[in-house]
Amino acid sequence: MASNESKERAYRKLESSSLLQQTMFRYMLEAQAASEEGKLAWVTSGFPVEIPLAMNLGVSYPEQYTAVVGSQKVGPEVCGFAEELGYSQELCSYARAGIGSTDRPDDSPLGGLPEPQVLLACNNICGTVLRWYEAVSKLTGAPVFLLDTPPVQRRQPSHHREYVRTGLEELIDFLGEEFDTSLEEDKLQEVASNSTKAIDLWTKSLEACKHKPSPLNCADRFLAMAPVVSMRGKEHILEYYEALLNEVEGRIQQGMGAIRDEKIRLLWDNIPPWFSIYKFFNGLAKRGVVFPADTYTHAWTGSLEGEDILNRMVDIYSNVYLNRGLRAKVDKMAGLIEEYHLDGFVMFSVRSCKRYSLGQLVSKDLVTERTGVPGVVIEGDMVDSRLFNEAQIETRIDALIEMIE
Ligand code: SF4
């Protein structure tokens, strides 16, 4: 009882969460229905989902599903199904949980994802997704389409842009042939407009966290981002993002923060440990530590509106955080620290995600040099709790807090 009361005191629950749950429930039902109709695409998180949506396909996001596997604390078990098939523990735990749950859906949360008819991968987040989807293709028979987006170092050369644009056109042809359909320009405009509106509302809620005290904490944002990741382009998610923004603005007007006694403001870098998301952030909330910004949930930004939507897609989907060089990552972190008035930063070195975690030790020093605030690197995993040493992490965070205090 005492610990429940202290949880209540440290952290404020969002009232809009019930609408979020309804929105996600609808997403699952729609995906199931699409699969039954033979029209379901599994897509990676940085895929230009507006195209399959405009071609009337349903979509499911295996990365989001595997985050659910993590949050239900069955990561080791479901990853283990893939390990039994011969996949190494070194492979990303999203991929392992995705392959494991495809192989043994009845032993996985929610009975696994509905069966896909196509697998759409974009390597703007990593190369692992292609191998992962190829493994799923062997299990389900669904064909894989890869949208190849070469990494962007500084400016994107024009031949890169043309190459990615050709990839988008090939995607339209591929889906047209697979589903005997075509892309209507009006429908693409409508989906792109809904996508832009959702991203705009989402960005406003993120930017409201510049305010002191911050109206949202890290766990709030990681849960609230789900519809903008998986359903951007659908009109009905706007209702949820309007409700979230209203709540965020209401908190600001009343001087209420996400945590009750904000003392230290930190930046979070990388995916969170899903199996410990509340315990970890609420534990720090009790000590007055809030995370008003993070590099992950800020990845869904930008407008798709314009005369040539495919060109806007080339810009947005080529320039996602993980497809850019170390310099851009340091710029992003330093910018967030300055704009959100942060006192320090925590970099989660995720064993699974080499693309996100590689170079963090170097970036840590560069970010401190640029901003003057201290940071710490902690190690672990987002789904596989076997790779998470809580005591070691606590010691490192304690050291950071002492430096700031
Ligand atoms: S390696 Fe990283 S970016 Fe790729 S699927 Fe795994 S977590 Fe996502």
Residues whose N, C-alpha, C, O or C-beta is under 5 A from the ligand:
A	BS01	SF4	C92 Y94 I125 C126 T128 S352 C353 K354
